[in-house]
Amino acid sequence: MSIAAALVFLNLLFIIYGVTNPDITGNRIFRDLLIGVGVLLFSVLLYLFRRIVQDKRPIVPREQTPALPPAGVAAGESGGPETGAAALAMAART
């Protein structure tokens, strides 16, 4: 089981436990509980909106990331962020 799956399971367990025992959170009114769960669901909808509408990218279960950075993008080489002595020399020129 992956770490993400374990975290999903734990979060669901916490939400179910919190819903069935509102006294432990101090919310004795069921309406407060519905507001909290509604905020969680609204945040998921906002993420989907940003991803689908604004980024124009599909929802995928796992993002593909490269194992190594592309060649020529190592620290200090052109194209990458300047660090150390190169950054000081560049700052001194300006």
C-alpha positions as CSV (number, residue, x, y, z in Angstrom):
1,M,0.0,0.0,0.0
2,S,1.4,3.4,-1.0
3,I,1.9,6.3,1.4
4,A,-0.8,8.3,-0.3
5,A,-3.3,5.4,0.0
6,A,-2.5,5.1,3.7
7,L,-3.0,8.8,4.2
8,V,-6.4,8.7,2.4
9,F,-7.5,5.9,4.6
10,L,-6.4,7.7,7.8
11,N,-8.1,10.9,6.7
12,L,-11.3,9.1,6.0
13,L,-11.1,7.3,9.3
14,F,-10.6,10.7,11.1
15,I,-13.5,12.3,9.3
16,I,-15.8,9.3,10.0
17,Y,-14.8,9.3,13.7
18,G,-15.3,13.0,14.0
19,V,-18.7,12.9,12.3
20,T,-19.9,10.1,14.6
21,N,-18.5,11.8,17.8
22,P,-19.1,15.5,17.5
23,D,-18.6,16.0,21.3
24,I,-14.8,15.5,21.1
25,T,-14.4,18.5,18.9
26,G,-16.7,20.8,20.9
27,N,-19.3,20.9,18.1
28,R,-22.4,19.6,19.7
29,I,-24.6,21.1,16.9
30,F,-24.8,18.9,13.7
31,R,-24.9,22.1,11.6
32,D,-21.3,23.0,12.6
33,L,-20.2,19.6,11.5
34,L,-21.8,20.0,8.1
35,I,-20.1,23.4,7.7
36,G,-16.7,21.8,8.4
37,V,-17.3,18.9,5.9
38,G,-18.7,21.4,3.4
39,V,-15.5,23.5,3.6
40,L,-13.4,20.3,2.9
41,L,-15.6,19.4,-0.1
42,F,-15.4,23.0,-1.4
43,S,-11.6,23.0,-1.3
44,V,-11.6,19.8,-3.4
45,L,-14.0,21.6,-5.9
46,L,-11.6,24.6,-6.0
47,Y,-8.7,22.3,-6.7
48,L,-10.5,20.6,-9.6
49,F,-11.5,24.0,-11.0
50,R,-8.0,25.3,-10.9
51,R,-6.6,22.1,-12.5
52,I,-9.2,21.6,-15.2
53,V,-10.3,25.2,-16.1
54,Q,-7.3,27.4,-15.3
55,D,-4.4,25.0,-16.0
56,K,-6.2,23.1,-18.7
57,R,-4.7,19.8,-17.5
58,P,-6.4,16.5,-16.8
59,I,-6.9,15.1,-13.4
60,V,-4.4,12.2,-13.0
61,P,-3.8,10.0,-10.0
62,R,-0.1,10.4,-10.2
63,E,2.1,13.1,-11.7
64,Q,4.9,11.9,-13.9
65,T,8.2,13.4,-12.7
66,P,11.6,12.8,-14.2
67,A,14.0,10.7,-12.2
68,L,16.9,13.2,-12.9
69,P,17.0,16.7,-14.2
70,P,17.6,17.2,-17.9
71,A,21.3,17.4,-19.0
72,G,22.8,20.9,-18.7
73,V,20.6,22.1,-15.8
74,A,23.0,21.3,-13.0
75,A,23.7,24.0,-10.4
76,G,26.0,26.7,-11.8
77,E,25.6,25.8,-15.4
78,S,23.8,28.2,-17.8
79,G,20.0,27.9,-17.6
80,G,19.9,27.1,-13.9
81,P,19.8,29.4,-10.9
82,E,23.2,30.9,-10.2
83,T,24.6,30.0,-6.8
84,G,27.7,30.6,-4.7
85,A,30.6,32.6,-6.3
86,A,28.8,32.9,-9.6
87,A,25.8,34.6,-8.0
88,L,28.1,37.0,-6.1
89,A,30.0,37.9,-9.3
90,M,26.8,38.5,-11.1
91,A,25.4,40.7,-8.3
92,A,28.6,42.7,-8.2
93,R,28.3,43.5,-12.0
94,T,24.9,45.1,-11.6
